[in-house]
Amino acid sequence: MNLFKRCLLAATVLSVAACADLDELLVNPNGVSPDQADAPSLYNSVQLSFQDVQNDPYFFAAGLARMDAETGGFTYTATHQPTEFDGMWTRFYSGFLPDADAFIALAEPLGQDAAVASVKIMKAYGYTQFADLFGDIPLDEAGQGNAETPITNPTRTSGADVYAAANVLLDEAIAQLDGASNFDIAFDNYFGGNAARWATLAKTLKLRNAVTTRLVGGGSAISSIVDGGDIIDQNSENFEWKYGSNRNNPNNRHPFYNDSYEDDDGVYQSNWYMWLMAESKGFIDPRTRYYFFRQDKNIFPDAVADDPNAFDCIYTSVPDPDVVPPWYEEISDDMPYCLGSYGLGYFGRDHLNGSGIPPDGQYRTVFGLYPAGGRYDDGATNELVQNGGTDGALGEGIEPIWQASFTHFILAEATLTGNYNGDAKALLKQGIQLSFDRVTAFESKVDGSEVIATVPIEVTIEDTYASDSTVNQYIEYVMDEYDDEDETGKLAIVAREYLIALFGNGLEAYNLYRRTCLPMNVQPGIDPNPGAFIRSALYPSVHVNRNLNASQKGSFTEPVFWDTNDASCNY
């Protein structure tokens, strides 16, 4: 780990946290012994490494959940291979964990209880993330041994035991944070060293773990956790990584911004997800203009005649709303094909479209203001954004790891599945409102922005930000929908609205989909035979090929321990 990375956190937040003499900090780049470290630099490294781990699974998980376009192939087998996860695995086991354990060993004897507890919380969440993705993973023997006899071939621990160990870590952290002082040994980019905020997070992650494992008995703990109070239920408590706007030395901008606002074409967005937001309800979700920026707003039909070679529609030469694959129509008569919307021009790719790349960079819809720190789509002009990082909020976005809205959505889910005695409709309503509040707060990141007068929600795209009126009408629409549904339909609405609020967090979206088999009517593969859905990731090549005790799982159709659903529920 180099000086550049260790100074990155300080640059991100304009902190002056100990970036001097860091080239002397490490003898072994894969771990730090306490006598070779200083606490501020080591803590910075822990947070940076933890954030790397948050970024790594996004496109894998979001693509499977239809939040992002899945474009690596026409079948699931062709789309994801073991080498895809090599970097993530290495960053967690050779980067984050050694530094986290070294910091705990250094700071715990010094009475730095709050800082130590925060690292244990990050470890706990990291371990559950890996169990969610891979199933059984190295735990007890990971990073153990010593310089003379290191454990270089750790065995794997069951996913259920990993979750249990993570909850033990969270309990340890909660105990350490009880009465602990705030810490300032290093800059904390999450909560500014606030011990109470870290305690709230730890309790919330225990709730998250209980809901995630509710199919295998975890739901029994939900009520006691909620009754204990002090969980993330307002946006001021959100667990989010805050990116900066610096382009070079170091580049600390949101990865989505780096993808879409430099000089190369951005990744494809999901046609289905954009349609879900922009057209599926008959009016546009006001958050759509914050999530996505349309470089060309007249793609269909105006742009078709100008550049038909720019489209790759598989079954038609250009987008054609009258030609939809029959297996799409079997799921929904309204299923989008080749465009996210015909009238509004949200242009991405359909699920599992792995064909070649035509010259369509100037048409692609890209990441917007939230959470990427890009441009807000006012609907007024057609503009390219590959301008060397000079557009929008300059990448000053967030990583939404856990937000207050998420808490309300999972409690609504738990209520409808019999695991919690709550008011599911009220929880759903609060979750949607909190999501809107967090998204629209990004208006302040745009210089000179001004919220213009209220307009009716029935309009398509206008040059205003979301108003109280449009938000309230959206929520009222969903509440009316909810009232008209049976219990299964109500849960489907909760899952759909949670998926929308999760934008930017692919892993929790993937977990939601596997746990509930919802939302309904998601887009199938563009090929009628895409193969079985991915229930867990294959083990990385670096693990299987270099660990004598490791072997590859039989198939990525193997579910993780908490996913007991029938395979037929996963498209």
MOWO-V684425 format. One record per pair of residues at least 4 apart in sequence whose C-alpha atoms are under 8 Angstrom apart, sorted by the first residue. I is the first residue (numbers start at 1). GAP is how many residues later the second one is. D is the distance in whole Angstrom. If there is no record, write none. Layout:
# MOWO-V684425
i->{I,I}
gap->{GAP,GAP}
d->{D,D}
This chain:
# MOWO-V684425
i->{1,1,1,1,1,1,2,2,3,3,3,3,4,4,4,5,5,5,6,6,6,6,6,6,6,7,7,8,8,8,8,9,9,9,9,9,9,10,10,10,10,10,10,10,11,11,11,12,12,12,12,12,12,13,13,15,17,17,17,17,18,18,18,19,21,22,22,25,25,25,25,26,26,26,26,27,27,28,30,30,30,31,31,31,31,31,32,32,32,32,32,33,33,34,34,34,34,34,37,37,38,39,39,39,39,39,39,40,40,40,40,41,41,42,42,42,43,43,43,43,44,44,44,44,45,45,45,46,46,46,46,46,47,47,47,48,49,49,49,49,49,50,50,50,50,50,51,51,52,52,52,53,53,53,53,53,54,54,56,57,57,57,57,58,58,58,58,58,59,59,59,60,60,60,61,61,61,61,61,62,62,62,62,62,62,62,62,62,63,63,63,63,63,63,64,64,64,64,65,65,65,65,66,66,66,66,66,66,66,67,67,67,67,67,67,67,68,68,68,68,69,69,69,69,69,69,69,69,69,70,70,70,70,70,70,70,70,71,71,71,71,71,71,71,71,72,72,72,72,72,72,73,73,73,73,73,73,74,74,74,74,74,74,74,74,74,74,75,75,75,75,75,75,75,76,76,76,76,76,76,76,77,77,79,80,81,82,82,82,82,82,82,83,83,83,84,85,85,85,85,86,86,86,86,86,87,88,89,89,89,89,89,90,90,90,91,91,92,92,92,93,93,93,93,94,94,95,96,97,97,97,98,98,99,100,100,100,100,101,102,103,103,104,104,104,105,106,107,107,107,107,107,108,108,108,112,112,113,113,113,113,113,114,114,114,114,114,114,114,114,114,115,115,115,116,116,117,117,117,117,117,117,117,118,118,118,119,120,120,120,120,120,121,121,121,121,121,122,123,123,123,124,124,124,124,124,124,125,125,125,126,127,127,127,127,128,128,128,128,129,129,130,130,130,131,131,131,131,131,131,131,132,132,132,132,133,133,133,134,134,134,134,134,135,135,135,135,135,135,136,136,136,136,136,136,137,137,137,137,137,137,138,138,138,138,138,139,139,139,139,139,140,140,141,141,141,141,142,142,143,143,144,144,145,145,145,146,146,152,153,153,153,153,153,154,154,155,155,156,157,157,158,159,159,159,160,160,160,161,162,163,163,164,165,166,167,167,168,169,170,170,170,170,170,171,171,172,173,173,173,174,174,174,174,176,177,177,177,177,177,178,180,181,182,182,182,182,183,183,183,184,184,184,187,187,188,188,189,189,190,190,190,190,191,191,191,194,195,196,197,197,198,199,200,200,200,200,200,201,201,201,201,202,203,203,203,203,204,204,204,204,204,205,206,206,207,207,207,207,207,208,208,208,209,209,210,210,210,210,210,210,211,211,211,211,211,212,212,212,212,212,213,213,213,213,213,214,214,214,214,214,215,215,215,215,215,216,216,218,219,219,219,220,221,222,222,222,223,223,223,223,224,225,226,226,232,232,232,232,232,233,233,233,233,233,233,234,234,234,234,234,235,235,235,235,235,237,237,238,238,238,238,239,239,239,239,240,240,240,240,240,240,241,241,241,241,242,242,242,242,243,243,243,243,243,243,243,243,244,244,244,244,244,244,245,245,245,245,245,245,245,246,246,246,246,246,247,247,247,247,248,253,253,253,253,253,253,254,254,254,254,254,254,254,254,255,255,255,256,256,256,256,257,257,257,257,257,257,257,257,257,258,258,258,259,259,259,259,260,260,260,260,260,260,260,260,261,261,261,261,261,261,261,261,261,262,262,262,262,262,263,263,263,264,265,265,265,265,266,266,266,267,268,268,268,268,268,269,269,269,269,269,269,269,269,270,270,270,270,270,270,271,271,271,271,271,271,271,271,271,271,271,271,271,272,272,272,272,272,272,272,272,273,273,274,274,274,274,274,275,275,275,275,275,275,276,276,277,277,277,277,277,277,278,278,278,278,278,278,279,279,279,280,283,283,283,283,284,284,284,284,284,284,285,286,286,286,286,286,287,287,287,287,287,288,289,289,289,289,289,290,290,290,290,290,290,290,290,291,291,291,291,291,291,291,292,292,292,292,292,292,292,293,293,293,293,293,293,293,293,294,294,294,294,294,294,294,294,294,295,295,295,295,295,295,295,295,295,296,296,296,296,296,296,296,296,297,297,297,297,297,297,298,298,298,298,299,299,299,299,299,300,300,300,300,300,300,301,301,302,303,303,304,304,308,308,309,309,310,310,310,311,311,311,311,311,311,312,312,312,312,312,312,313,313,313,313,313,315,315,316,316,319,319,319,320,320,320,321,321,321,324,324,324,324,325,325,325,326,327,327,327,328,328,328,328,328,329,329,329,331,331,331,331,332,335,336,336,336,337,338,338,338,338,339,339,339,339,339,339,340,340,340,340,340,341,341,341,342,344,344,346,346,347,347,347,348,348,349,350,350,350,351,351,351,351,352,352,352,352,353,353,353,360,362,367,367,367,368,368,368,368,368,368,369,369,369,369,369,369,369,369,370,370,370,370,370,371,371,371,371,371,371,371,372,372,372,372,373,373,373,373,373,373,373,373,374,374,374,374,374,374,374,375,375,375,376,377,378,378,378,378,378,379,379,379,380,380,385,387,389,389,390,392,393,393,393,396,399,399,400,400,400,401,402,403,404,404,404,405,405,405,405,405,405,405,405,406,406,406,406,406,407,407,408,408,408,408,408,409,409,409,409,409,409,409,410,411,411,411,411,411,412,412,412,412,412,412,412,412,413,413,413,413,413,414,414,414,415,415,415,415,415,415,416,416,416,416,416,422,423,424,425,425,425,426,427,428,428,429,429,429,430,431,431,432,432,432,432,433,433,433,434,435,435,436,436,437,438,440,440,442,443,443,444,451,451,451,451,452,452,453,453,454,454,454,454,454,455,455,455,455,456,456,457,457,457,457,466,466,467,468,469,470,471,472,473,474,475,476,477,478,478,479,480,481,482,482,482,483,485,485,486,487,488,489,490,491,492,492,492,492,493,493,494,495,495,495,495,495,496,496,496,496,497,498,499,499,499,502,502,502,505,506,507,508,509,510,511,512,512,512,513,513,513,513,514,514,514,514,514,515,515,515,517,517,517,522,524,524,525,525,526,532,532,533,533,533,534,534,534,535,535,535,535,535,536,536,536,536,536,537,538,538,538,538,539,539,539,539,540,541,541,542,542,543,543,544,544,544,544,545,553,554,559,559,565}
gap->{4,5,25,28,29,94,4,21,4,16,19,20,4,245,246,4,40,43,4,13,16,35,38,39,42,4,12,4,40,242,244,4,6,35,39,178,180,4,5,6,7,9,34,177,4,239,241,230,231,232,233,234,240,176,231,172,23,24,169,170,22,23,168,22,4,4,19,7,11,12,13,5,6,10,11,5,9,4,64,65,68,63,64,67,68,71,4,5,66,67,70,4,69,4,68,69,71,72,4,5,4,4,64,67,68,146,147,4,145,146,147,4,145,4,57,61,4,57,60,143,4,142,143,144,4,51,54,4,50,53,54,73,4,141,142,4,4,42,43,46,47,4,42,46,72,76,4,190,4,36,39,4,35,38,39,73,4,347,32,4,31,449,450,4,446,447,448,449,4,9,447,4,20,446,4,445,446,448,449,4,5,6,7,443,444,445,447,448,4,5,6,7,288,443,4,6,446,470,441,444,445,448,4,204,206,207,285,456,457,202,203,206,432,436,439,442,200,201,202,205,199,200,201,202,279,280,281,282,283,9,200,279,280,281,282,283,284,8,197,278,280,281,282,283,284,6,7,8,280,281,282,5,6,279,280,281,282,4,5,278,279,280,281,451,452,453,456,4,277,450,452,454,455,456,4,276,454,455,456,457,458,4,454,273,4,457,4,455,456,457,458,459,457,458,459,456,4,454,455,456,4,454,455,456,457,4,4,4,5,451,453,454,4,5,452,4,5,4,5,34,4,5,49,50,4,49,4,4,4,26,46,4,45,4,4,19,20,23,4,4,4,13,4,12,15,4,4,4,5,6,8,9,4,5,8,4,71,4,63,64,67,68,4,62,63,66,67,68,69,79,81,4,68,78,4,57,4,55,56,57,59,60,81,4,55,80,4,4,49,50,52,53,4,48,49,52,81,4,4,43,46,4,41,42,43,45,46,4,41,80,4,4,35,36,39,4,34,35,38,4,378,4,5,7,4,5,6,28,31,32,429,27,379,404,428,403,404,427,402,403,404,405,426,23,24,401,424,425,426,20,21,22,23,26,424,18,19,20,21,22,25,4,16,17,18,19,15,16,17,18,23,4,17,4,10,13,14,9,12,7,8,6,7,4,5,6,4,5,395,393,394,395,396,397,393,395,394,395,394,4,5,4,4,401,402,4,401,402,4,4,4,46,4,4,4,4,39,4,4,4,32,33,35,36,4,31,4,4,26,29,4,25,28,29,4,4,18,19,21,22,21,15,14,11,12,13,14,10,11,12,4,8,9,5,6,4,5,52,53,49,50,51,52,6,7,48,4,4,4,4,40,4,4,4,30,31,32,37,4,30,31,38,4,4,22,27,28,4,26,27,28,203,4,4,19,4,14,15,18,19,4,199,202,4,9,4,8,9,10,11,12,7,8,11,199,203,6,299,300,303,350,4,5,6,349,350,4,5,6,205,348,4,300,347,348,349,346,348,4,195,200,201,199,4,4,197,198,4,196,197,198,4,4,4,5,5,6,171,172,175,4,170,171,172,174,175,4,169,170,171,200,168,169,170,199,203,166,167,162,164,165,166,161,162,163,164,158,159,160,161,162,163,157,158,159,160,154,155,156,157,9,10,11,152,153,154,155,156,8,9,10,151,152,153,6,7,8,148,149,150,151,4,5,6,7,148,4,5,6,142,4,4,5,141,142,143,144,4,118,119,141,142,143,144,145,4,117,140,4,111,116,139,4,5,110,115,116,117,132,137,138,4,131,137,5,6,7,8,4,5,6,7,106,107,125,126,5,113,124,125,126,127,128,129,130,123,124,125,126,127,123,124,125,122,96,97,99,121,95,98,100,99,80,81,96,97,98,5,78,79,80,95,96,97,98,4,70,78,79,80,81,4,65,66,67,68,69,70,75,76,77,78,79,80,4,63,64,68,78,79,250,251,4,67,4,14,66,67,72,4,5,61,65,66,71,4,5,4,7,8,10,11,223,5,6,7,10,63,66,4,5,62,54,174,175,176,177,4,173,174,175,176,177,189,4,179,180,184,185,4,149,152,153,179,4,4,79,87,88,89,78,79,80,85,86,87,149,150,76,77,78,79,80,85,212,73,74,75,76,77,84,85,72,73,74,75,76,82,83,84,51,52,53,69,70,71,72,83,88,67,68,69,70,71,87,88,89,90,49,66,67,68,69,86,87,88,47,48,49,82,84,85,4,5,46,47,4,5,46,48,64,4,19,42,43,44,45,4,41,4,4,5,4,14,9,10,49,50,48,49,50,6,7,8,47,48,49,5,6,26,43,45,46,4,5,6,24,25,8,10,4,7,18,19,20,4,17,18,15,16,21,4,5,12,13,4,12,201,4,4,197,201,4,5,7,195,196,4,5,6,4,190,191,192,189,188,4,5,187,13,9,10,11,12,6,7,8,9,10,11,5,6,7,8,9,4,5,6,4,116,117,18,19,16,17,18,16,17,4,173,175,176,172,173,174,175,173,174,175,178,172,173,174,4,22,5,7,8,4,5,6,7,8,9,4,5,6,7,23,24,28,73,4,27,28,69,72,26,27,28,29,68,132,133,23,24,25,26,19,20,21,22,23,24,25,72,17,18,19,20,21,22,23,16,17,18,16,86,83,84,85,86,87,82,83,84,82,83,6,4,5,6,4,54,4,52,53,49,105,106,102,104,105,104,4,4,4,27,30,4,25,26,27,28,29,30,96,4,25,92,95,96,4,24,4,19,20,22,23,4,18,19,22,85,86,89,4,4,9,11,13,16,4,10,11,12,13,15,16,82,4,11,78,81,82,4,5,6,4,5,6,7,8,9,4,8,71,74,75,5,4,4,4,54,57,4,4,4,66,4,46,50,4,4,67,4,43,65,69,4,38,42,4,4,66,4,35,4,4,25,26,4,6,22,5,13,14,15,16,12,13,11,14,10,13,14,15,16,4,12,14,15,13,14,12,13,16,17,4,5,4,4,4,4,4,4,4,4,4,4,4,4,15,4,4,4,7,8,11,7,4,5,4,4,4,4,4,4,4,26,27,28,4,26,4,4,17,21,23,24,4,22,23,24,4,4,4,10,13,4,6,7,4,4,4,4,4,4,4,4,5,6,4,5,6,57,4,21,49,51,56,47,48,50,48,52,53,49,4,47,4,5,4,25,39,24,37,38,22,23,24,21,22,23,24,25,20,21,22,23,24,19,14,15,17,18,4,5,13,14,4,4,5,4,5,4,7,4,6,7,8,5,5,4,4,5,4}
d->{7,8,8,5,8,8,7,7,6,8,6,6,6,8,7,8,8,8,8,7,8,7,7,6,8,6,6,6,8,6,7,7,8,6,7,8,8,6,4,6,6,8,8,7,6,7,8,8,6,5,8,8,6,7,7,7,6,7,6,6,6,6,8,7,7,8,7,8,6,6,8,8,6,7,7,7,8,7,5,6,7,7,7,5,6,7,7,7,7,6,6,7,6,8,6,7,7,5,8,7,6,6,7,7,7,7,8,6,5,4,8,6,7,6,7,6,6,8,7,6,6,7,7,8,6,8,7,6,6,6,6,8,6,8,8,6,7,7,7,6,5,7,8,6,7,8,6,7,6,8,7,8,6,7,6,8,8,8,6,6,8,7,7,6,8,7,5,6,6,7,7,7,8,8,6,5,5,7,5,6,5,5,8,7,4,7,7,6,6,5,5,5,8,8,8,7,7,8,7,6,5,6,7,6,7,6,7,7,8,8,6,6,8,7,7,8,8,5,5,7,6,5,4,7,7,6,7,6,7,8,8,8,8,5,5,7,8,7,8,8,7,5,5,5,8,7,4,7,7,7,5,5,5,6,6,4,7,7,7,5,6,5,8,7,7,6,6,6,7,8,8,7,4,6,7,8,6,6,7,7,7,7,7,8,7,7,7,8,6,6,4,5,6,5,8,7,6,7,5,8,6,5,6,6,8,6,6,6,8,7,8,8,5,7,8,5,6,5,6,8,5,7,7,7,6,8,7,6,6,7,7,6,7,6,6,6,8,7,6,6,6,7,5,6,7,7,7,7,5,8,8,7,6,6,6,6,7,6,6,7,6,8,6,7,5,6,7,6,6,8,6,7,6,7,6,8,6,7,4,7,6,7,8,6,7,6,6,6,6,7,8,6,6,7,6,7,6,6,6,8,8,6,8,4,7,6,7,6,7,7,6,6,7,8,7,6,7,6,7,6,8,6,7,7,4,6,7,5,7,8,7,8,7,8,7,5,6,8,5,5,7,7,7,7,5,7,8,5,7,6,5,4,5,8,8,8,5,5,7,7,8,6,6,6,4,6,8,8,7,6,7,8,7,8,7,5,7,7,6,8,7,6,6,6,4,5,5,8,7,8,5,6,6,8,7,7,6,7,8,7,7,6,6,7,6,6,6,8,6,6,6,8,6,6,6,6,6,6,6,6,6,8,8,7,6,8,6,6,7,7,6,6,7,8,7,8,6,7,8,6,8,7,6,5,5,5,8,5,7,7,8,8,6,7,7,5,5,7,7,6,6,6,7,6,7,8,7,6,6,6,7,6,6,6,5,5,6,8,6,7,7,7,6,7,7,7,6,6,8,5,6,8,6,6,7,6,8,6,6,8,6,8,8,6,8,6,5,5,8,6,6,6,6,7,7,7,7,7,8,7,7,7,5,7,5,8,4,4,8,8,8,7,8,6,7,7,6,8,8,8,5,8,7,6,6,7,7,6,8,6,8,6,7,8,7,6,7,7,5,7,7,8,4,7,6,7,7,8,5,8,7,7,5,8,7,7,8,7,8,6,5,6,7,6,5,6,6,5,5,5,7,8,5,5,7,8,7,6,5,7,6,5,6,7,5,5,6,8,5,5,7,7,5,7,8,6,5,8,5,5,5,7,5,6,6,8,4,7,7,7,8,7,7,7,5,6,7,6,6,7,5,6,6,7,8,6,7,8,6,6,5,8,5,8,7,5,7,6,8,7,5,6,7,7,8,8,5,7,7,6,4,7,6,7,7,7,8,8,5,5,6,6,5,8,7,8,5,6,4,5,5,6,6,6,5,8,8,7,7,8,6,7,5,6,7,7,7,8,7,5,6,8,7,7,8,6,7,6,6,6,7,6,7,8,7,6,4,8,7,7,5,5,5,8,6,8,6,6,7,8,7,6,6,7,6,8,5,7,7,5,6,7,5,6,8,5,8,8,6,5,8,6,8,7,4,6,6,7,8,6,6,7,8,7,6,7,7,7,8,8,8,6,8,7,8,8,5,7,7,6,7,7,8,7,6,7,7,6,5,7,6,5,5,8,5,7,7,8,6,5,6,5,7,8,8,6,6,5,4,7,8,7,6,5,6,5,8,6,6,5,7,6,8,8,7,5,7,7,8,6,6,7,6,8,5,5,5,7,7,7,5,8,8,5,7,8,6,5,7,7,8,6,6,6,7,6,5,7,5,8,7,6,7,6,7,8,6,8,8,8,6,8,5,7,7,6,7,7,5,5,5,7,6,7,7,8,7,7,7,8,8,8,7,6,6,6,8,5,8,8,7,7,7,6,7,8,8,8,8,7,7,7,7,8,6,7,8,8,6,7,8,7,6,8,6,7,7,5,7,6,7,6,8,8,6,7,6,7,8,7,8,8,6,6,7,6,5,6,7,8,7,5,6,6,8,6,5,7,8,8,8,8,6,7,5,5,6,6,7,8,7,7,6,6,5,6,5,6,7,8,7,6,8,6,6,6,7,8,6,7,5,5,6,7,5,4,5,5,7,7,8,7,7,7,8,6,7,5,5,7,8,8,8,7,6,7,5,7,7,5,6,4,5,4,8,8,7,5,5,6,6,8,8,6,4,7,7,8,8,6,4,7,8,6,6,6,8,7,7,7,6,8,6,7,8,6,6,8,7,7,8,6,6,7,7,7,7,7,7,6,7,4,7,8,5,6,7,6,7,7,8,7,6,8,6,5,7,7,5,6,7,6,6,7,8,6,6,6,7,7,7,7,6,7,7,4,7,5,6,7,6,7,6,7,8,6,5,5,6,5,6,6,7,6,8,7,7,8,6,8,6,6,6,7,8,6,6,6,6,6,7,7,6,6,8,6,7,7,7,6,8,8,6,6,6,6,7,6,7,8,7,8,7,8,7,6,6,8,8,5,7,7,8,8,6,8,6,8,8,8,8,7,7,7,8,5,7,8,6,7,6,6,6,6,6,6,6,6,6,6,6,6,8,6,7,7,8,6,7,8,5,6,6,6,6,6,6,6,6,6,5,6,6,7,6,6,7,8,6,5,6,7,5,8,6,6,7,6,8,7,7,7,7,6,6,6,6,6,6,6,8,7,5,5,7,8,8,7,6,8,7,8,6,7,8,5,6,8,8,6,8,6,8,7,8,7,6,6,5,5,8,6,5,6,5,7,5,7,6,6,6,6,7,7,7,6,7,7,6,7,6,6,8,6,8,6,7,8,5,5,6,8,8,8,6,7,7}
